[in-house]
Amino acid sequence: MPEQLADTVDPANWTCPAPLRDQPVVVMGHGGGGALSAELMEQVFVPAYGNATLAGLADSAVLELGGVRLAFSTDSYVVRPLFFPGGSLGDLAVNGTVNDLAMSGARPAYLSAAFVLEEGVELTVVGRIARAMGAAAEAAGVTIATGDTKVVESGHGDGVYVTTAGVGLVPDGVDIRPQRARPGDAVIVSGPIGLHGVAIMSVREGLEFGVEVASDTAPLADLVAAMLVVTPDIHVLRDPTRGGLAASLNEIARASGTGVRLQERAVPVPDAVVNACGFLGLDPLYVANEGRLVAFVPPSAADEVLAAMRAHPQGAGATLIGECVADHPGMVVVATGLGGTRVVDLPLGEQLPRIC
């Protein structure tokens, strides 16, 4: 540093500016499931629509219609690439909405499917996606009952976008929502995390990690039904998609006014995900999943629920990873393998956009 500057600059006064979050335009982070997504919902959509049902901001809304409790959900899918190890846009469009319904304890029944097609996309590609959706719907036990198709000019889309909406029946006595987390609840994840995000990353960026990583995309309604047989008093279910496990746990902690404490060594992370995240400087807790759920279960039922999950193909890797606590309300912390503690905050955006 030149002597004249050294005499006038005091490093003690240096500051690092925070990222600008008062965005005048939409940025990719608004679709990432993190803090920017939350701000978009809270500052734009919730005030515009203004109703208590939407304000719950759960994976699906639970409604009463004609004396019947229904779960209702909708989601758009813009994944790139359209096909990847373990799945495709078609699988995601069915499984994602089925799982959002299941996170309310509902039994999914009917879906709609709306396609936005870009002029010039090959019909064989559209057909392949449609067939994947049909097979996924059959596997999940749901019917694609209605839909729509629109076409946009070449250069104004990205091949194929799909939006699905779904409805399902919520059993009597089931009340599953983020606000019901309670101190003492066991926190259980249904299997290894991070596989979907790494699978997308590997094909999108042309990376190799020594072994092919396949997406975990799968329907979870049958797994949830098996859990509810043990006890209808499951407090919270969430599928940790955009923003990964970290985003889901932060949303639950903030909605319920409780804290979450994880045991780092208990969180199941496959070696391939560990290696990929280490290579790319990512945290597996923030990597997206498409066939996993996290459950908050009363401690009295935790062992039985865990056993029921492990007896189901989609929950064979179920693991107790932590607990809900009264301390540090609204925050998620991890007890590290070295005996320390670190805060796991809500991500600002998404480490890898366009993953679903």
VEXDREN-2710 file (C-alpha; in Angstrom, 1 decimal):
% VEXDREN-2710
k/r/px/py/pz
1/MET/0.0/0.0/0.0
2/PRO/1.4/3.5/-0.9
3/GLU/2.7/5.4/2.2
4/GLN/0.2/8.3/1.6
5/LEU/-2.7/5.9/1.7
6/ALA/-1.4/3.9/4.7
7/ASP/-1.4/7.2/6.7
8/THR/-5.1/7.8/6.0
9/VAL/-6.8/4.4/5.8
10/ASP/-7.8/2.7/9.1
11/PRO/-8.7/-1.0/8.6
12/ALA/-10.7/-0.9/11.8
13/ASN/-13.3/1.2/10.0
14/TRP/-13.6/-1.1/7.0
15/THR/-17.1/-2.7/6.5
16/CYS/-18.4/-5.3/4.1
17/PRO/-21.8/-4.2/2.7
18/ALA/-24.7/-6.6/3.0
19/PRO/-26.2/-8.0/-0.3
20/LEU/-28.8/-5.6/-1.7
21/ARG/-32.2/-7.2/-1.1
22/ASP/-34.5/-4.3/-2.0
23/GLN/-34.6/-5.4/-5.6
24/PRO/-36.5/-3.3/-8.1
25/VAL/-36.8/-6.2/-10.5
26/VAL/-37.2/-10.0/-10.3
27/VAL/-33.9/-11.9/-9.9
28/MET/-33.2/-15.6/-10.0
29/GLY/-33.0/-15.7/-6.2
30/HIS/-36.7/-14.9/-5.9
31/GLY/-37.4/-18.4/-7.2
32/GLY/-34.9/-20.2/-4.9
33/GLY/-37.0/-21.0/-1.9
34/GLY/-34.9/-18.8/0.4
35/ALA/-35.2/-15.4/2.0
36/LEU/-35.8/-13.6/-1.3
37/SER/-38.7/-16.0/-2.1
38/ALA/-40.1/-15.4/1.4
39/GLU/-40.0/-11.6/0.8
40/LEU/-41.7/-11.9/-2.5
41/MET/-44.5/-13.9/-0.9
42/GLU/-44.8/-11.6/2.1
43/GLN/-44.5/-8.3/0.4
44/VAL/-46.3/-8.9/-2.9
45/PHE/-48.6/-11.9/-3.0
46/VAL/-49.9/-12.2/0.5
47/PRO/-51.0/-8.5/0.7
48/ALA/-52.5/-8.7/-2.8
49/TYR/-54.6/-11.8/-2.1
50/GLY/-55.3/-11.0/1.6
51/ASN/-56.8/-14.2/3.1
52/ALA/-56.0/-16.3/6.1
53/THR/-55.8/-19.6/4.1
54/LEU/-52.9/-18.3/2.0
55/ALA/-51.2/-16.7/5.0
56/GLY/-50.4/-20.2/6.3
57/LEU/-47.9/-20.6/3.5
58/ALA/-47.8/-24.4/3.8
59/ASP/-47.0/-26.8/0.9
60/SER/-50.7/-27.1/0.3
61/ALA/-53.9/-25.4/1.6
62/VAL/-56.3/-27.4/3.7
63/LEU/-59.9/-26.3/2.8
64/GLU/-63.4/-27.5/4.0
65/LEU/-65.9/-27.9/1.2
66/GLY/-69.2/-29.5/1.5
67/GLY/-68.3/-31.0/4.9
68/VAL/-65.1/-32.6/3.4
69/ARG/-61.5/-31.5/4.2
70/LEU/-59.5/-31.1/1.0
71/ALA/-55.8/-30.3/0.4
72/PHE/-55.2/-28.2/-2.6
73/SER/-51.8/-27.4/-4.2
74/THR/-50.3/-26.0/-7.4
75/ASP/-46.7/-25.8/-8.6
76/SER/-44.8/-24.9/-11.8
77/TYR/-41.8/-26.8/-13.1
78/VAL/-39.0/-25.2/-15.1
79/VAL/-36.2/-27.7/-14.5
80/ARG/-33.2/-27.5/-16.8
81/PRO/-32.3/-30.0/-18.4
82/LEU/-35.6/-31.6/-19.1
83/PHE/-34.2/-35.1/-18.6
84/PHE/-31.6/-36.1/-15.9
85/PRO/-30.4/-39.3/-14.1
86/GLY/-33.3/-40.7/-12.2
87/GLY/-36.1/-38.6/-13.7
88/SER/-37.4/-35.9/-15.9
89/LEU/-39.6/-32.8/-16.0
90/GLY/-42.6/-35.2/-16.2
91/ASP/-41.7/-37.1/-13.1
92/LEU/-41.2/-33.9/-11.1
93/ALA/-44.4/-32.3/-12.3
94/VAL/-46.4/-35.3/-10.8
95/ASN/-44.3/-36.2/-7.8
96/GLY/-43.8/-32.6/-6.7
97/THR/-47.6/-31.8/-6.4
98/VAL/-48.4/-35.3/-5.0
99/ASN/-45.8/-34.7/-2.3
100/ASP/-47.1/-31.2/-1.5
101/LEU/-50.5/-32.6/-0.9
102/ALA/-49.1/-35.5/1.2
103/MET/-47.3/-32.9/3.4
104/SER/-50.8/-32.0/4.7
105/GLY/-51.5/-35.6/5.4
106/ALA/-53.8/-35.8/2.4
107/ARG/-54.4/-38.7/0.1
108/PRO/-53.8/-37.2/-3.4
109/ALA/-56.5/-38.0/-5.9
110/TYR/-56.6/-35.8/-9.0
111/LEU/-54.1/-33.5/-10.8
112/SER/-54.4/-31.0/-13.6
113/ALA/-51.5/-30.5/-16.1
114/ALA/-50.8/-27.3/-18.0
115/PHE/-48.1/-27.1/-20.6
116/VAL/-46.3/-24.0/-22.0
117/LEU/-44.5/-25.1/-25.2
118/GLU/-41.9/-23.1/-27.1
119/GLU/-42.3/-23.0/-30.8
120/GLY/-39.8/-25.4/-32.4
121/VAL/-39.5/-27.9/-29.5
122/GLU/-39.6/-31.5/-30.9
123/LEU/-42.9/-33.3/-30.4
124/THR/-41.0/-36.4/-29.5
125/VAL/-39.7/-34.5/-26.5
126/VAL/-43.2/-33.4/-25.5
127/GLY/-44.4/-37.0/-25.9
128/ARG/-41.6/-38.3/-23.7
129/ILE/-42.5/-35.9/-21.0
130/ALA/-46.2/-36.7/-21.2
131/ARG/-45.5/-40.4/-21.0
132/ALA/-43.3/-39.9/-18.0
133/MET/-46.1/-37.9/-16.3
134/GLY/-48.6/-40.7/-17.1
135/ALA/-46.3/-43.4/-15.6
136/ALA/-45.6/-41.2/-12.5
137/ALA/-49.3/-40.6/-12.0
138/GLU/-50.1/-44.3/-12.2
139/ALA/-47.3/-45.1/-9.7
140/ALA/-48.6/-42.4/-7.3
141/GLY/-52.2/-43.6/-7.6
142/VAL/-53.6/-40.3/-9.0
143/THR/-55.5/-39.3/-12.1
144/ILE/-54.5/-36.4/-14.4
145/ALA/-58.1/-35.3/-15.0
146/THR/-57.8/-32.0/-16.9
147/GLY/-55.2/-29.7/-18.4
148/ASP/-54.3/-26.9/-20.9
149/THR/-51.7/-26.2/-23.5
150/LYS/-50.2/-22.9/-24.7
151/VAL/-47.5/-22.2/-27.3
152/VAL/-45.1/-19.2/-27.2
153/GLU/-42.9/-17.9/-30.0
154/SER/-39.4/-19.3/-30.5
155/GLY/-37.0/-17.6/-28.2
156/HIS/-39.6/-16.7/-25.6
157/GLY/-39.5/-19.9/-23.6
158/ASP/-37.1/-22.7/-22.8
159/GLY/-38.6/-25.8/-24.5
160/VAL/-41.3/-27.0/-22.0
161/TYR/-42.7/-25.7/-18.8
162/VAL/-45.4/-27.6/-16.9
163/THR/-47.7/-26.5/-14.1
164/THR/-49.7/-29.1/-12.1
165/ALA/-52.4/-28.6/-9.5
166/GLY/-53.8/-31.3/-7.3
167/VAL/-56.5/-32.1/-4.7
168/GLY/-56.7/-34.8/-2.1
169/LEU/-58.7/-35.8/1.0
170/VAL/-57.4/-35.1/4.5
171/PRO/-58.3/-37.8/7.0
172/ASP/-60.3/-36.9/10.1
173/GLY/-58.1/-36.0/13.1
174/VAL/-55.1/-35.0/11.0
175/ASP/-53.7/-31.5/11.5
176/ILE/-50.3/-31.2/9.9
177/ARG/-48.8/-27.7/9.5
178/PRO/-45.6/-25.8/10.3
179/GLN/-47.2/-24.0/13.2
180/ARG/-47.7/-27.2/15.2
181/ALA/-44.0/-27.9/15.9
182/ARG/-43.4/-28.2/19.6
183/PRO/-40.3/-28.4/21.8
184/GLY/-39.4/-32.0/22.4
185/ASP/-40.6/-33.1/18.9
186/ALA/-38.2/-35.6/17.2
187/VAL/-37.0/-34.4/13.8
188/ILE/-36.8/-37.2/11.3
189/VAL/-35.6/-37.2/7.7
190/SER/-36.9/-40.0/5.4
191/GLY/-33.5/-40.7/3.7
192/PRO/-30.2/-39.4/2.3
193/ILE/-30.3/-35.8/1.3
194/GLY/-28.9/-33.8/-1.7
195/LEU/-29.2/-36.4/-4.4
196/HIS/-31.6/-34.4/-6.7
197/GLY/-29.6/-31.2/-6.7
198/VAL/-26.3/-33.0/-7.4
199/ALA/-27.9/-35.1/-10.2
200/ILE/-29.1/-31.9/-11.9
201/MET/-25.8/-30.2/-11.4
202/SER/-23.8/-33.1/-12.8
203/VAL/-25.6/-33.2/-16.2
204/ARG/-26.2/-29.4/-16.5
205/GLU/-22.5/-28.5/-15.9
206/GLY/-21.0/-31.7/-17.4
207/LEU/-19.4/-32.7/-14.1
208/GLU/-18.3/-36.1/-13.0
209/PHE/-18.0/-37.3/-9.4
210/GLY/-16.7/-40.8/-10.0
211/VAL/-20.2/-42.3/-9.8
212/GLU/-23.5/-41.4/-11.5
213/VAL/-25.8/-39.6/-9.0
214/ALA/-29.5/-40.2/-9.7
215/SER/-32.3/-37.9/-8.5
216/ASP/-34.4/-39.2/-5.6
217/THR/-37.7/-38.0/-7.2
218/ALA/-40.5/-40.2/-5.9
219/PRO/-44.1/-40.0/-4.6
220/LEU/-44.4/-39.9/-0.8
221/ALA/-48.1/-40.2/-0.1
222/ASP/-47.9/-43.9/0.7
223/LEU/-45.1/-43.3/3.1
224/VAL/-47.1/-40.6/4.9
225/ALA/-50.1/-42.9/5.1
226/ALA/-48.0/-45.5/6.8
227/MET/-46.8/-42.9/9.3
228/LEU/-50.3/-41.8/10.0
229/VAL/-51.3/-45.4/10.8
230/VAL/-48.9/-45.2/13.8
231/THR/-50.3/-41.9/14.9
232/PRO/-52.5/-39.2/13.4
233/ASP/-50.8/-36.7/15.6
234/ILE/-47.8/-36.0/13.4
235/HIS/-47.1/-32.3/13.9
236/VAL/-45.3/-31.2/10.8
237/LEU/-44.3/-32.7/7.4
238/ARG/-42.3/-30.9/4.8
239/ASP/-40.6/-32.0/1.6
240/PRO/-37.2/-30.1/1.5
241/THR/-37.1/-29.1/-2.2
242/ARG/-35.8/-25.7/-3.1
243/GLY/-33.3/-24.5/-0.5
244/GLY/-32.9/-28.0/0.8
245/LEU/-33.3/-29.2/4.4
246/ALA/-32.0/-25.9/5.7
247/ALA/-34.8/-23.8/4.2
248/SER/-37.5/-26.2/5.3
249/LEU/-36.3/-26.3/8.9
250/ASN/-36.0/-22.6/9.1
251/GLU/-39.5/-22.1/7.7
252/ILE/-40.9/-24.5/10.3
253/ALA/-38.9/-22.9/13.2
254/ARG/-40.1/-19.4/12.2
255/ALA/-43.7/-20.4/11.7
256/SER/-43.9/-22.2/15.1
257/GLY/-41.7/-19.9/17.1
258/THR/-39.5/-22.7/18.2
259/GLY/-35.9/-23.7/17.6
260/VAL/-34.4/-26.7/15.9
261/ARG/-31.2/-28.5/17.0
262/LEU/-29.6/-31.0/14.6
263/GLN/-26.8/-33.4/15.1
264/GLU/-24.5/-33.0/12.1
265/ARG/-23.2/-36.6/12.1
266/ALA/-26.7/-37.9/12.2
267/VAL/-27.8/-36.2/8.9
268/PRO/-27.5/-38.8/6.2
269/VAL/-25.5/-37.4/3.3
270/PRO/-24.3/-39.9/0.6
271/ASP/-20.6/-39.9/-0.2
272/ALA/-21.2/-38.7/-3.7
273/VAL/-23.1/-35.7/-2.4
274/VAL/-20.3/-35.0/0.2
275/ASN/-17.7/-35.2/-2.6
276/ALA/-19.7/-33.0/-5.0
277/CYS/-20.5/-30.4/-2.4
278/GLY/-16.8/-30.3/-1.2
279/PHE/-15.6/-29.9/-4.7
280/LEU/-18.1/-27.0/-5.5
281/GLY/-18.1/-25.4/-2.1
282/LEU/-21.7/-26.2/-1.3
283/ASP/-23.4/-27.2/1.9
284/PRO/-25.5/-30.4/1.5
285/LEU/-28.1/-29.0/3.9
286/TYR/-29.0/-26.4/1.2
287/VAL/-29.1/-28.8/-1.7
288/ALA/-32.6/-29.7/-3.1
289/ASN/-34.4/-33.0/-2.7
290/GLU/-37.4/-34.3/-4.6
291/GLY/-38.2/-37.6/-2.8
292/ARG/-37.5/-36.9/0.8
293/LEU/-39.6/-35.5/3.7
294/VAL/-38.7/-34.1/7.2
295/ALA/-41.2/-34.9/10.0
296/PHE/-41.7/-33.4/13.4
297/VAL/-43.1/-36.1/15.6
298/PRO/-44.2/-36.2/19.3
299/PRO/-41.4/-37.9/21.3
300/SER/-43.8/-40.6/22.6
301/ALA/-44.4/-41.8/19.0
302/ALA/-41.0/-41.2/17.5
303/ASP/-39.6/-44.7/17.7
304/GLU/-42.8/-46.3/16.2
305/VAL/-43.0/-43.7/13.4
306/LEU/-39.3/-44.3/12.6
307/ALA/-39.8/-48.0/12.4
308/ALA/-42.9/-47.6/10.1
309/MET/-40.9/-45.3/7.9
310/ARG/-38.0/-47.8/7.6
311/ALA/-40.4/-50.6/6.7
312/HIS/-41.5/-48.6/3.6
313/PRO/-39.4/-48.4/0.4
314/GLN/-39.4/-44.6/0.4
315/GLY/-38.4/-44.4/4.0
316/ALA/-35.8/-47.2/4.3
317/GLY/-33.1/-44.7/5.1
318/ALA/-35.1/-42.8/7.7
319/THR/-33.0/-41.2/10.4
320/LEU/-33.5/-39.3/13.6
321/ILE/-31.4/-36.1/13.0
322/GLY/-32.4/-33.8/15.9
323/GLU/-35.1/-32.3/18.0
324/CYS/-37.3/-29.2/18.3
325/VAL/-36.3/-27.0/21.2
326/ALA/-37.6/-24.0/23.2
327/ASP/-34.2/-22.3/22.9
328/HIS/-33.3/-19.9/20.1
329/PRO/-36.8/-19.6/18.7
330/GLY/-37.0/-19.2/15.0
331/MET/-33.4/-20.5/14.5
332/VAL/-31.8/-23.7/13.4
333/VAL/-28.5/-24.8/14.8
334/VAL/-26.2/-27.8/14.2
335/ALA/-24.1/-29.5/16.8
336/THR/-20.9/-30.2/14.8
337/GLY/-18.8/-33.3/15.0
338/LEU/-16.0/-31.3/16.6
339/GLY/-18.2/-30.3/19.6
340/GLY/-19.2/-26.8/18.4
341/THR/-22.4/-25.3/17.2
342/ARG/-23.2/-23.4/14.1
343/VAL/-26.2/-21.5/12.9
344/VAL/-28.0/-22.8/9.7
345/ASP/-29.7/-19.7/8.3
346/LEU/-32.4/-19.4/5.7
347/PRO/-30.5/-19.1/2.3
348/LEU/-30.8/-15.9/0.5
349/GLY/-31.6/-17.6/-2.8
350/GLU/-30.8/-20.9/-4.4
351/GLN/-27.4/-22.4/-4.8
352/LEU/-28.5/-24.0/-8.0
353/PRO/-31.5/-22.4/-9.8
354/ARG/-34.0/-24.2/-12.0
355/ILE/-33.8/-27.6/-10.2
356/CYS/-37.6/-28.2/-10.2
END
